[in-house]
Amino acid sequence: MLIAGFNTQEHAHGGLYLSAKVALLQFRVDRQFQATDAAADEVQRALLELVEATHQAPGEPRSASLHLDPGQTLGM
């Protein structure tokens, strides 16, 4: 009976190893897409709140709809 030599590089190029690596990369990309979608949803909600907060009533001057002190920003 012959025993094959131990090739230390074979594991890095074997089909199972490559399939596992691709699956891990696909999982990471999917997770990043989900995080990006969640962040985009939060931005959209914040923008809707800003629009509602700054919506002016008919006949009301524009400056009356939003008051900011000098140096104050709308950052979160």
trRosetta pair geometry for C-beta under 8 A, 3 or more apart (Angstrom, degrees):
i j d omega theta_ij theta_ji phi_ij phi_ji
4 7 8.0 -45 146 -12 107 97
7 10 4.0 78 95 -22 115 113
8 11 7.3 -46 -176 18 40 104
9 12 5.6 -58 -166 35 56 113
9 13 6.6 19 150 4 82 111
10 13 6.4 -82 -151 51 34 90
10 14 5.8 53 156 -55 74 101
11 14 5.7 -33 -136 2 31 121
11 17 5.7 118 171 -62 61 148
12 17 6.4 -131 -136 131 18 160
13 17 7.1 35 33 66 7 131
13 18 7.1 18 -161 -49 36 113
14 17 4.6 88 63 9 87 106
14 18 6.9 -163 90 -6 43 88
15 18 5.9 -59 -145 40 30 107
15 19 6.1 31 158 -20 66 108
16 19 5.7 -54 -145 36 30 112
16 20 6.3 30 156 -18 64 106
17 20 5.9 -58 -151 37 28 110
17 21 6.3 27 152 -19 64 108
18 21 5.5 -54 -145 37 33 112
18 22 6.3 34 155 -18 66 104
19 22 5.8 -53 -147 37 30 109
19 23 6.3 32 153 -20 64 107
20 23 5.7 -53 -147 36 31 113
20 24 6.4 32 153 -19 64 105
21 24 5.8 -53 -150 35 31 111
21 25 6.5 29 153 -16 64 106
22 25 5.7 -56 -147 39 32 110
22 26 6.2 34 153 -20 66 105
23 26 5.7 -53 -146 36 30 112
23 27 6.4 35 152 -22 63 104
24 27 5.6 -52 -150 33 32 114
24 28 6.5 31 153 -18 64 104
25 28 5.7 -52 -148 36 34 111
25 29 6.4 33 154 -18 66 105
26 29 5.8 -53 -145 38 32 110
26 30 6.2 34 155 -19 65 107
27 30 5.8 -56 -147 38 28 112
27 31 6.3 29 154 -20 64 107
28 31 5.7 -54 -147 36 31 112
28 32 6.4 30 154 -19 64 105
29 32 5.7 -55 -150 36 32 110
29 33 6.5 34 151 -20 65 103
30 33 5.7 -52 -149 34 33 112
30 34 6.4 33 152 -19 65 104
31 34 5.7 -53 -150 36 32 113
31 35 6.4 32 152 -18 65 105
32 35 5.6 -52 -146 38 34 111
32 36 6.2 35 153 -20 65 106
33 36 5.6 -55 -146 38 31 112
33 37 6.3 33 154 -20 65 105
34 37 5.7 -52 -146 36 30 112
34 38 6.4 31 154 -19 63 105
35 38 5.7 -53 -148 36 31 112
35 39 6.4 31 153 -18 64 106
36 39 5.7 -54 -147 37 31 110
36 40 6.3 32 153 -20 65 106
37 40 5.7 -54 -146 37 31 112
37 41 6.4 34 153 -21 64 104
38 41 5.7 -52 -151 34 31 113
38 42 6.6 32 151 -19 63 104
39 42 5.6 -53 -151 35 34 113
39 43 6.5 35 151 -19 66 103
40 43 5.6 -51 -148 35 34 112
40 44 6.3 36 153 -20 65 105
41 44 5.7 -53 -148 36 32 112
41 45 6.4 33 153 -18 65 104
42 45 5.7 -52 -148 36 32 111
42 46 6.3 31 153 -18 65 106
43 46 5.7 -56 -148 38 31 111
43 47 6.3 32 154 -20 65 106
44 47 5.7 -53 -147 36 31 111
44 48 6.5 32 154 -19 64 104
45 48 5.7 -55 -150 36 32 111
45 49 6.5 32 152 -18 65 105
46 49 5.6 -53 -150 36 33 112
46 50 6.3 36 150 -21 65 104
46 76 6.8 -58 -133 -71 146 131
47 50 5.4 -51 -147 35 34 114
47 51 6.4 37 153 -20 66 102
48 51 5.7 -50 -147 35 33 111
48 52 6.4 31 154 -16 64 105
49 52 5.7 -56 -148 40 31 110
49 53 6.1 29 154 -19 66 110
50 53 5.7 -57 -143 39 29 110
50 54 6.0 4 164 1 66 114
50 74 6.9 58 -122 -176 124 137
51 54 6.3 -70 -139 50 24 93
51 55 6.1 47 156 -55 64 95
52 55 5.7 -31 -144 -4 29 118
53 66 7.0 76 128 -96 92 99
54 65 5.0 78 -166 140 58 115
54 66 4.7 -10 -115 -53 94 123
55 65 6.8 -151 84 -153 19 129
56 60 4.8 -151 -178 78 98 112
56 61 7.8 -112 -154 93 140 23
56 62 6.1 -83 -61 -113 160 49
56 64 6.9 99 -130 74 107 89
56 65 4.0 -84 -80 -70 90 134
57 60 4.3 76 61 -11 84 130
60 64 5.1 -107 172 70 103 132
60 65 6.6 109 117 -59 124 89
61 64 4.9 97 67 -6 81 105
62 65 6.2 -52 -166 15 43 113
63 66 7.8 -96 -161 57 36 62
63 67 7.8 62 167 -89 73 70
68 72 4.5 -158 -171 81 89 112
68 73 7.6 52 -154 -89 136 16
68 74 7.5 -72 -94 -57 135 80
69 72 4.4 84 56 -14 77 128
